[in-house]
Each structure stands twice: as C-alpha cells, then as structure tokens.
C-alpha cells in the first residue's frame, strides 16, 4: 500500500467492527492517513456479500482474519492491541468482553489506548442490549415521524452514517487529548443518541423516501398496529431474529425462509407481516418482542425527548431559557466529558481575544 502523509499518518487503528457504522468510522480515519488494520472473523466481514459497498467502506485498510474464540489467535490480537493507538468495535454491549477484547482487558495490554464502542443504543440504558438496525434507531430518535403521523423512511442509512461520523470525530478528539495528557479514553457512541440530537426539540422538514427500503426486503420497514400506532421492523439476514419475529406473530410457517427466499416472496411475506402486526396493539407487541427482535416504536419528537432511553443516557441536559430541552453531546467520553451545551455568541463577542491559551502538554508527543 502506498504511503500517505495525511493528518493522521502514524496513527494505528485496530478495527474489530463489521457491517457499516464502525467500518465507516475507520474509513474516515483511514482517509485521513491512519493505518487501519481490519480484524475480520472467519469467513470475513458479513458486508463482503455486498462487494461494492464493502469496497467503499474499507478502501485504504489492511485486513487480518482472526478467530477470537481461539486462544492462539486471541493472543495475536493482543499483540496488535499493544501496538495500536485506537481500537474500534461495533458489537452489542458485552460481546467484545466475551471475545476477550473488552475495554478492561484491552487496557491491561495497552493502558493509554483509545477504545471506541459503536452501538445502536449505547453501553447502558434500558435498550442497550436490544438488537436493531438503522431504521430502528431512526424510529426511536424521532427521525421517521418527528411531528407524529405516518413514518417517512429515508433512502439513506443515516443512523449508520451519523454514528460512524461521530465515532471518527470522537476518536480524533480522544487522540488529541491523549497526546496532551498521556491518558487513554473509552468512547461510547450510540447511533440513536446522535440522531436524537439531530431531531432535537425544533420542527424540521422531512424528506420522503422509498416505499421499498433496503433493496426490497419485506422484513424491513414500518408497520401499523391495531391502535393505529407505527412500529418498525429491522430484520436483515439474521435468521435467529426472523425466527423470533415469526414466533411472536404466529408465522411459524415462514420462519425457515432465509433472506433470499423472503425477498423472492416479498409480496406474500410483507402482506402476512402487515396483517399479523395489525392485530396487535403497540405496547403489547413491543412487550411480546422484548429484547429478542429488532423492533422499535416510531416516536414523535416529543415522545423521543421523554423516552427513558435518552433520559437514562443523559442526552437531555436540561431546559434552556427559551423553555426548550437542551440536547447534550451524543458521544460519551469516560474521563474528559464533552463541554455542556451553552449559548451561541453574538457576532464579534470575542473579536479582540483570539484563541484561548493552549493547555500545557502533559502526555506523549503525537507520532511523526
């Protein structure tokens, strides 16, 4: 690979993520010059089944295949951890630790590493362990129906892209902090948090999307419940999630259909789902699914601002002088938290001041 003298040249990033959000974050870092080593599971990143998309998300990286369930290969991962400046993982909470690469274990090997976790709902909160995909995070964040009414689905995977963007930004910020203080950081990026701050407390204009999202998957989209509420279903290729959905909805005769078969029988599968979900009131249906399926209610902006998930995550910092909720920074930094939201300056407020004094450097010099 040809050397590139970019802004992040000399920075080493160990990428344990798959699918889109984490790889997009590390792609942004690689584009800025970071040396990104992608650790893939046996069989490769599942996104490789979409070769064009995979190539866009992983250009300028290098790849190693390691089975982290095997002690010898996990030891090789620890060797890579010892040489890394940052690690990015995109598992649900607890999975990385079960693979031997949770933040605590990684920090034993490399105490000042920047450890970035990218997930749908974050490392804590009542929804932390719930499976989901882009559309579910949009739903909870009030993106699909910010003013209430029928959901409007975007043609873009905005949760994936937003989460990846904020993860890359947060890793860069943490690396700057490490160069100044010598201390590592654990960055907790929740895609739903990012979108909730984008929805915010003010009205915006929605853009209409496709009535067949994600290439025509019948198991991905919005559905109306018995009490005229909308929920989203986000089943992609995961057979166990589709089986769970079928079990709750009484569609056991469809449970053995794989993703390709579901696409081939799109109209039938979609019609059965529409009918089955229409038989359930929203709250009962969400309770029945519990944490076993990628299902989310379509929240309005007001409902999103009052949701227990975002309250538990501290995303709502308080009420501003104008009476509107104040949205916090959507990425957590464990030791050096983001500055709380403040007032915007008037034009020329700091005209004669210039930049604030730089803090004294107490850590490692950045790589050269």
Secondary structure, 3 states (H helix, E strand, C coil): CCCCCCCCCCCEEEECCCCCHHHHHHHHHHHCCCEEEEEECCCCCHHHHCHHHHHHHHCCEEEEECCCCCHHHHHHHHHHHHHCCEEEECCCCCHHHHCCCCHHHHHHHCCCCEEEEEECCCCCCCCCCCCCCHHHHHHHCCCCCCCCCCCCCCCCCHHHHHHHHHHHHHHHHHHHHHHHHCCCEEEEEEHHHHHHHHHCCCCCCCCCCCCCCHHHCCCEEEEECCCCCEEEEECCCCHHHHHHHHHHHCCHHHCCCCHHHHHHCHHHHHHHHHHHHHCCCHHHHHHHHCCCCCEEECCCHHHHHHCHHHHHCCCEEEECCCCCEEECCCEEECCCCCCCCCCCCCCCCCCCCCCCCCCCCCCCCCCC
